[in-house]
């Protein structure tokens, strides 16, 4: 059963996530966001999957996220909350060393009412890297084999490379 508005921790943890992510984007403050996550949380997006067996893996994921951008600002268009899961549709604007970008996607957050246990983000990586000729090459269909290999290496190393 999906509800747009519920009372209790479910609403709070999603709203706290949005507030903490805005804080990270604006000031670089990682701790308020990382504190919302279980240390064993699954965290992934099309570019990165953090290794939860690493010490401070959650903090590293969010540090790498913020470091990837010179500036970034996210707008949350739709937030749907259900029992122990939330779906957030968003658009982010910002800049990297290759210039400005705008991209959108959907985030799925699972939680146990106290901590976020899974965070999966879905977006088209090409929207971020359109100014970076090397990344554009990576995502070209004719380079599918090298894309998979290089993506696996990025996941192995962790972080946005």
N, C-alpha and C positions, 0 to 999 in steps of 0.2 A: 504494500500500500504506500503510495507516494503522497506526501503532503507538502505544501509550500510553506506553511507556518506551523511550527510546533514549539511548545514550551519545553524547557529543560536543557540539559547538556548538549543534546544533538544540535540545537540551534547555536548554542554558545561556541562549540568547538569549530564549526564552520565559519561563524562570524569572527572568532578569534584568529583563525587562519588567514582570512582576508585582511584583517587589520595588521597582523604581523607581517604578511607579505608586502603590504604597502610600506610598512616601516623598513623592511629590508631594501626595497627598491629606492626609497627616499634617502635613508641614512646609512644603509649597510649593516644595520643591527641584525645579526644572525640569531642570537640567543632566544629572543621571544618566539621566533618561528620554530627553531629547533626544539624548544621546550614542549611544544605541542605534540611531538612525535615520540612514539615508542622507539627505543634504540634498535629494536628488531623490525622496524617498519620496512615494508617493501616500497621502494621509491624508483620510479622510472619515467622516462619520456623517450621520444624517438632517437635522441642523441646519447642518452646516458642511462645506465642502470647502476645504482650504487650497490656496493657489496656490504650487506648488513653485518657481515662478520668482522669488518674493520672497526677499530676503535674510532669513535667520533664520526662515523660514516654519514649521519644525518647532517651534522654541521658542515662537513666537507661538501656534500651535495649542494647545500644552499650557498656556501661560500663560492663554489665554482659557478653556480647559476649567476650570482650577482657580478662576479668578476668578468663574466663573458660580455657584459654590456658596459659601455661608457655611461649610458643612462637608459632607464626603462620605467615605464608607467603602465600599469594594467588597469583596465576598466572591466568590471564584472557585470555582464548584461543579464544573465539568468542564473539563479541559484535555486536548485531543487533539492529538498531534503527528504530523505526517507529514513526508515529505521536503520541506523548505523552506517548510512552511506549518503553522500552528497554529490551532486553533479553541478559543476560550475562552468558556465560558458563565459569566455573572456576574450578581450582584444588587448594587445600590448603594443605600445609605440615606444621607440627609443632610437639609440644609435650605437653602432659598434665602430671600430676603427675603419670599417669599409663604408660607413655612411649610415643614413637613416633606414629604419625598417618599420614595418607594421605587420603583425601576424596575429592570428586568432586560433583558438582551440577550445578544448574541453578538458577539464580536470575531474577525475573521480577520486573522492576521498572516502576511505573506509575507516571506521573508528570503533572503539569499544566503550564509548561514552566518556572515557577519561583521556585517551591518547589516540592520535592518528596511527593506524596500523598498516595502512596502504595508501599510497599516493601515486596515481597514474595520470600522466598528462599526455594528451594527444594533439599534435599539430603537424603542419607541413614544414619541415626544416628548411626547405628552399626559401620560404618567406623571410627567414632571418638572414640567410647567407647570400641573398641575391647580389650583393656588391662584392663578394669574395670569389674571385675566379677559381680558386682551388676547390672550394666547397661546391660551387656550381658544377665543376667537373665530377666531383664525387657522386652527385645525385643524378647525373645523366644516365638514362636507361642503358646506353651502350656500355657503361662501366659497372654493370650490376655486380660482377664478381669482385672487383676491387672495392666497391661500396661495402659489401658484406664483410670483407676482410678488414677494411679500415675501421668500420663501425665496431667490429669485435675488439680490435685493438684499443679503440677509444673507451669502450666499456671496461676492458681489462685495466687500463690505466686510471679510469675514473675521471670525472670532471669534463668540462667543455673544453675541447682542444681546438 
